[in-house]
Amino acid sequence: MNSNTVLPLAVAMMIGVPALGSCLGIGLAAMKSLESAARQPELTPMLQAKFFVSVGVLDGAFIIATGLTLWFATRSARKVPPRAR
């Protein structure tokens, strides 16, 4: 097996796993945010602001992971010409 046959699988794993984690994290955060807003409605504006900040951080981490993955994939997919002797 050479690196060109494993590369698509590695890229799919490096994008898929952070995407799954980001989706689960945002879902759990939304669940807890709605639950806490239902318990104490007077704190809803403060909770909503904190929720959006945390969702932005989670999304940012996923976008950075995707960017790094695609950067590594394009760097390793380039054909390096052999050196002249």
C-alpha positions as CSV (number, residue, x, y, z in Angstrom):
1,M,0.0,0.0,0.0
2,N,1.4,3.4,-0.9
3,S,0.4,6.8,0.4
4,N,-1.8,7.6,-2.6
5,T,-4.2,4.7,-1.9
6,V,-4.5,5.5,1.8
7,L,-4.8,9.3,1.4
8,P,-8.5,9.5,0.6
9,L,-9.4,7.3,3.6
10,A,-7.1,9.4,5.9
11,V,-8.7,12.7,4.6
12,A,-12.2,11.3,5.1
13,M,-11.3,10.3,8.7
14,M,-9.7,13.6,9.5
15,I,-12.7,15.5,8.3
16,G,-15.4,13.1,9.5
17,V,-14.3,12.6,13.1
18,P,-14.1,16.4,13.9
19,A,-17.4,16.9,12.2
20,L,-19.0,14.2,14.3
21,G,-17.5,15.7,17.5
22,S,-18.6,19.2,16.5
23,C,-22.2,18.1,15.8
24,L,-22.4,16.2,19.0
25,G,-21.0,19.1,21.0
26,I,-23.3,21.7,19.5
27,G,-26.3,19.4,20.1
28,L,-25.4,18.8,23.7
29,A,-24.8,22.5,24.2
30,A,-28.1,23.4,22.7
31,M,-29.9,20.8,24.8
32,K,-28.4,22.2,28.0
33,S,-29.0,25.8,26.9
34,L,-32.7,25.2,26.3
35,E,-33.0,23.3,29.5
36,S,-31.4,26.1,31.6
37,A,-33.5,28.7,29.8
38,A,-36.6,26.8,30.7
39,R,-35.6,26.6,34.3
40,Q,-34.6,30.3,34.7
41,P,-36.2,32.4,32.0
42,E,-34.8,35.6,33.4
43,L,-31.3,34.5,32.5
44,T,-32.1,33.7,28.9
45,P,-30.2,36.6,27.3
46,M,-27.0,35.9,29.2
47,L,-27.3,32.2,28.5
48,Q,-27.9,32.8,24.8
49,A,-24.8,35.0,24.5
50,K,-22.7,32.3,26.1
51,F,-24.2,29.6,23.9
52,F,-23.4,31.5,20.7
53,V,-19.8,32.1,21.8
54,S,-19.3,28.4,22.7
55,V,-20.9,27.3,19.4
56,G,-18.5,29.7,17.5
57,V,-15.5,28.1,19.3
58,L,-16.7,24.6,18.4
59,D,-17.3,25.5,14.8
60,G,-14.0,27.2,14.6
61,A,-12.2,24.1,15.8
62,F,-13.9,22.0,13.1
63,I,-13.1,24.6,10.4
64,I,-9.5,24.7,11.5
65,A,-9.3,20.8,11.5
66,T,-10.8,20.7,8.0
67,G,-8.4,23.3,6.7
68,L,-5.4,21.5,8.1
69,T,-6.6,18.3,6.7
70,L,-7.0,19.7,3.2
71,W,-3.7,21.4,3.4
72,F,-1.9,18.1,4.4
73,A,-3.8,16.3,1.7
74,T,-2.7,18.7,-1.0
75,R,0.9,18.8,0.2
76,S,1.2,15.0,0.2
77,A,-0.6,14.6,-3.1
78,R,1.9,16.6,-5.0
79,K,4.4,14.7,-7.1
80,V,7.9,15.5,-6.2
81,P,10.3,15.3,-9.1
82,P,13.3,13.1,-8.6
83,R,16.5,15.0,-7.9
84,A,19.1,15.3,-10.6
85,R,22.3,13.5,-9.7
